[in-house]
Amino acid sequence: MIGRLIAVEGVDASGKSTQARLLAESLGAEFTFQFGATDVGEVIREVLLDPANDSLNDRTEALLIIADKAQHVAEIVGPALRDGRDVVTDRFTASTLAYQGYGRGLDPVELQTMMRFATSGIEPDLNLLLDIPADVASGRLGSSVDRFEGAGRDFLDRVRDGYLAMAEADPARWAVIDADGPVDEVSARVLAAVRDRLG
């Protein structure tokens, strides 16, 4: 039996990392994240998040992120699913379409083609979008930001709009969660959405 893959998505400061960990604990699933969950990915993550790398080309950024996905699937996600274990991941393919596609303006068809190659076609059984208004996200970020968090409000708006557009286009694979609230309340909404969709 193949395990199920649940991806927790959202803009930075939406609380997705906390909620992904809590969901994995509730389901007894394996928790993982993109990018940086592998040794190779950790090196890629340092390059991607360092604000000093302001000359990083958008295409280079996308290729590094997709390379991380290939390693992540090869080492963690693929083996777990084949062993019949459920996996909860903090970000998967949708984040690349949201950030590098809608956010940076790269061709989504090209991104999807490269990601299918990187992930061997693995897609989440369910994407959970933790949605918060951009002004709430900006307020949570504070002054210490990485390359993506420091990309500006317009970028954040485009990313959020991209997530919402993907969720609207494929409601069978997406659940949108109101993430503006206490951690335990949001966690209850997340778990209810998973049980409603996946049982």
Buried (B, 14 or more C-beta within 10 A) or exposed (E): EEBBBBBBBBBBBBBBBBBBBBBBEBBEBBBBBBBBBBEBBEEBBEBBBEEEEEEBEEEEBBBBBBBBBBBBBBBBBBBBBEEEBBBBBBBBBBBBBBBBBBBBEBEBEEBBEBBEEBBEEBBBBBBBBBBBEBEBBBEBBEEEBBBBBBBEEEBBBBBBBBBBEBBEEEEEBBBBBEBBBEEEEBBBBBBEBBEEBEE
